[in-house]
Amino acid sequence: MQSITIKGTKREIVGKKDTKALRNADKVPCVIYGKGNTLHFAADEKSFKKLVYTPNVYTAVIELDNGDKINAILQDIQFHPVTDRILHVDFYQLFDDKEVTMTIPVRLEGTAPGIIKGGALRFTNRKLRVKALPANLPDEILADVSGLDIGNKLFLKEIDSKNFTFLHPENMVVAQVRMSRNVAKVEDTEEEATEEAAAE
């Protein structure tokens, strides 16, 4: 999985007064949770742009001013209810031998025959939660819809998950092709015309 570097400064004081001063300086107070350890630091608000305001997912490399580098994932983020400014960010430290849970975007590939016939594709679940070792976290999950005709569904169990585990039921529908209203109306009209011709 791709990563984004965030440069931060370790915080020694974590009171409300210090937190307010950080925000006034356009910095965001952050916490990294690890194996029994909690590390507080602050980073420029603009450094979170690529990590937060994107449909993609990334891991983060936290570079502290003392030279430490910590691999982590975004765990929680708090926004101001009015201005939408970032108020606080929680990270979870990554360990090579410990699985983590992340929400990964799904990308459809292939062309569904049902769409060519006039059906409508419903992309039911655009993101899926997975569990994996950090090295096996995917950037995206590929879902092949090339076998979907009108009325067919693509179930989670049909998607490759060799290096990670889905945290959803196997029978979850990821995408499906349904008959569009226009096609249904055309078929109804054709049936009515056939019935009227038979009656004559």
C-alpha positions in Angstrom: 0.0 0.0 0.0 1.2 3.5 -0.8 2.2 5.7 2.1 2.2 9.5 2.8 4.8 11.2 5.0 3.7 13.5 7.7 6.3 15.6 9.6 5.5 16.3 13.2 6.8 17.7 16.4 6.6 15.6 19.6 4.5 17.2 22.3 5.6 17.3 25.9 2.6 19.3 27.1 -0.9 18.1 26.2 -3.2 20.5 28.2 -6.1 22.4 26.7 -4.1 25.7 26.6 -1.3 24.1 24.6 -3.9 22.4 22.3 -5.6 25.7 21.6 -2.3 27.4 20.8 -1.5 24.7 18.3 -4.8 25.1 16.5 -4.4 28.8 16.4 -1.0 28.2 14.7 -2.8 25.9 12.0 -1.4 22.8 13.6 -3.3 19.6 14.5 -2.8 17.7 17.8 -2.3 14.0 17.1 -1.9 10.8 19.0 -0.3 7.5 18.0 -1.4 4.4 19.8 1.0 1.5 19.9 1.7 -1.6 22.0 0.9 -0.1 25.4 2.5 3.2 24.4 0.8 6.5 23.5 2.8 9.2 21.7 1.5 12.8 21.3 2.7 15.0 18.5 1.5 18.0 16.3 1.6 18.5 12.6 0.7 21.2 10.1 -3.0 21.0 9.1 -2.1 21.2 5.4 0.0 18.0 5.6 -3.2 15.9 6.1 -4.7 17.0 2.7 -3.6 14.0 0.7 -4.3 11.6 3.6 -7.8 12.8 4.4 -9.4 14.5 1.4 -9.0 11.7 -1.1 -11.0 8.6 -2.1 -7.8 6.6 -1.9 -6.3 5.0 1.2 -2.8 5.3 2.4 -0.6 4.3 5.3 1.3 7.1 7.0 5.0 7.5 7.9 5.2 9.9 10.9 8.6 11.7 10.9 9.2 13.4 14.2 11.7 16.2 14.8 13.8 13.9 16.9 14.5 11.7 13.9 12.0 8.9 14.8 9.9 7.4 12.0 6.7 5.5 12.8 4.6 3.6 10.4 0.9 4.0 11.1 -2.6 4.1 9.8 -5.3 6.7 10.3 -7.7 5.5 13.0 -10.0 8.4 13.8 -10.3 12.1 12.9 -12.4 14.9 14.4 -13.6 17.9 12.5 -15.0 21.2 13.7 -18.8 21.0 13.3 -19.0 24.4 11.7 -15.7 25.1 9.8 -14.8 21.5 9.1 -11.3 22.1 10.1 -9.4 19.1 11.5 -9.4 19.3 15.3 -7.6 16.0 16.2 -6.2 12.9 14.6 -5.6 9.5 16.0 -3.2 7.0 14.5 -2.5 3.4 15.1 1.1 2.2 14.9 1.8 -0.6 12.4 3.8 -3.7 13.3 5.0 -6.1 10.6 3.7 -9.2 12.5 0.3 -7.8 13.5 -2.8 -7.7 11.4 -4.8 -4.4 11.1 -8.2 -3.5 9.8 -8.7 -0.9 7.1 -11.5 0.2 4.8 -10.4 -0.2 1.1 -12.1 1.2 -2.0 -13.5 -1.2 -4.6 -12.8 -0.7 -8.3 -15.0 -2.4 -10.9 -13.3 -3.9 -13.9 -14.7 -5.4 -17.1 -18.0 -4.7 -19.0 -21.1 -6.4 -17.8 -23.2 -7.9 -20.7 -26.3 -6.9 -18.9 -25.4 -3.2 -19.3 -25.0 -3.6 -23.1 -28.5 -5.1 -23.2 -29.8 -2.0 -21.4 -29.6 -3.0 -17.8 -28.5 -0.7 -15.0 -25.5 -1.4 -12.9 -25.8 -1.0 -9.2 -22.6 -0.6 -7.3 -23.8 -1.5 -3.9 -20.7 -1.5 -1.8 -17.9 0.9 -2.9 -15.7 0.2 0.1 -15.0 -2.9 2.1 -13.3 -3.6 5.4 -10.4 -6.0 5.3 -7.9 -7.4 7.8 -4.3 -8.1 6.8 -0.7 -7.7 7.7 0.6 -4.3 6.8 2.6 -5.7 3.9 -0.5 -7.3 2.4 -2.9 -4.3 2.6 -4.2 -3.6 -1.0 -4.5 -0.1 -2.5 -7.8 -1.2 -3.9 -10.0 -4.2 -4.4 -10.8 -5.3 -7.9 -14.3 -6.6 -8.7 -14.8 -8.2 -12.1 -18.3 -7.5 -13.4 -17.7 -9.0 -16.9 -19.9 -12.0 -16.0 -23.0 -10.0 -14.9 -26.1 -10.3 -17.1 -29.4 -8.7 -16.3 -30.5 -10.0 -12.9 -27.0 -11.3 -11.9 -25.2 -10.3 -8.7 -21.5 -10.3 -7.8 -21.1 -11.7 -4.3 -18.2 -11.0 -2.0 -17.1 -14.6 -2.0 -16.4 -14.3 -5.8 -13.7 -11.6 -5.2 -10.1 -12.6 -4.8 -8.8 -12.1 -1.2 -5.7 -14.2 -1.2 -3.6 -12.0 1.0 -6.3 -10.5 3.3 -9.6 -11.3 4.9 -12.9 -9.6 4.3 -14.8 -8.6 7.4 -18.2 -9.0 5.8 -20.5 -11.9 5.1 -19.6 -14.0 2.0 -23.1 -13.4 0.6 -22.8 -9.6 0.6 -23.7 -8.2 -2.8 -20.9 -5.9 -4.1 -22.5 -5.1 -7.5 -25.5 -6.2 -9.6 -27.2 -5.5 -12.9 -30.9 -4.8 -12.7 -33.4 -4.3 -15.5 -33.7 -0.5 -16.1 -37.1 1.1 -16.1 -36.9 1.9 -19.8 -36.2 -1.7 -20.7 -39.0 -2.9 -18.5 -41.4 -0.4 -20.2 -40.4 -1.5 -23.7 -40.9 -5.2 -22.8 -44.3 -4.4 -21.2 -45.3 -2.5 -24.4 -44.2 -5.4 -26.6 -46.1 -7.9 -24.5 -49.2 -5.8 -24.6 -48.9 -5.4 -28.4 -48.5 -9.2 -28.8 -51.5 -9.9 -26.7 -53.6 -7.4 -28.6 -52.5 -8.9 -31.9 -53.4 -12.4 -30.7 -56.8 -11.2 -29.5 -57.6 -9.8 -33.0 
